Amino acid sequence: MTFHRGNKIEIYKKSSDEAWEPYMDDFIGRHGIVVDPDTSINDPDALVEISIVGKGTHRLPQDCLRRLEDE
């Protein structure tokens, strides 16, 4: 799945990526907005910068993210 700046996302599961840290477990179920999708690299394994509601901005693996439909 390709993410673009401004996409609304949900962190819906724990990532299997080695970049996943134990503190990130607290992010599961939270929503956020894509800030930096790393489109210049165009690498599906690259981390995506997400502004998470109530938790600040973090770089997360893509396999834990799903895009939310615009409401």
C-alpha positions as CSV (number, residue, x, y, z in Angstrom):
1,M,0.0,0.0,0.0
2,T,1.3,3.4,-0.9
3,F,1.0,6.2,1.7
4,H,0.8,9.9,0.8
5,R,1.2,13.0,3.0
6,G,-2.1,13.8,4.7
7,N,-3.5,10.2,4.6
8,K,-5.4,9.4,7.7
9,I,-4.2,6.1,9.2
10,E,-4.8,3.6,12.0
11,I,-2.0,1.7,13.7
12,Y,-3.9,-1.6,13.8
13,K,-1.4,-4.2,14.8
14,K,2.1,-4.8,16.1
15,S,4.7,-4.7,13.4
16,S,7.0,-7.6,12.6
17,D,9.7,-5.2,11.5
18,E,12.9,-5.0,13.6
19,A,12.3,-1.2,13.9
20,W,9.3,-1.9,16.2
21,E,10.1,-1.0,19.8
22,P,8.2,-2.2,22.9
23,Y,6.9,1.4,23.7
24,M,5.1,1.3,20.3
25,D,2.7,-1.3,21.6
26,D,0.9,1.7,23.2
27,F,0.2,3.1,19.7
28,I,-2.0,0.1,18.6
29,G,-5.5,1.3,17.9
30,R,-4.6,5.0,17.6
31,H,-5.2,7.2,14.6
32,G,-2.8,9.6,13.0
33,I,-1.9,11.5,9.8
34,V,1.0,10.7,7.4
35,V,3.6,13.5,7.7
36,D,6.4,12.0,5.6
37,P,5.7,9.0,3.5
38,D,9.3,8.7,2.2
39,T,8.2,8.9,-1.4
40,S,11.6,10.0,-2.5
41,I,12.9,6.5,-1.6
42,N,9.8,4.7,-2.8
43,D,10.7,1.7,-0.7
44,P,7.8,-0.3,0.7
45,D,9.9,-1.3,3.7
46,A,10.8,2.3,4.6
47,L,9.5,3.8,7.8
48,V,6.6,6.3,7.5
49,E,6.5,9.4,9.7
50,I,3.1,9.6,11.4
51,S,1.6,12.3,13.6
52,I,-0.3,10.2,16.2
53,V,-3.2,11.8,18.0
54,G,-2.1,12.4,21.6
55,K,1.4,10.8,21.1
56,G,3.4,13.1,18.9
57,T,5.3,12.3,15.7
58,H,7.0,8.9,15.2
59,R,8.5,6.8,12.4
60,L,6.7,3.5,12.0
61,P,7.0,0.5,9.8
62,Q,4.3,0.2,7.1
63,D,3.1,-3.3,8.0
64,C,1.3,-2.0,11.1
65,L,-0.6,0.8,9.3
66,R,-3.8,0.9,7.4
67,R,-5.3,3.9,5.6
68,L,-8.7,5.1,6.8
69,E,-11.3,6.3,4.4
70,D,-11.9,10.0,4.3
71,E,-15.0,10.9,6.3
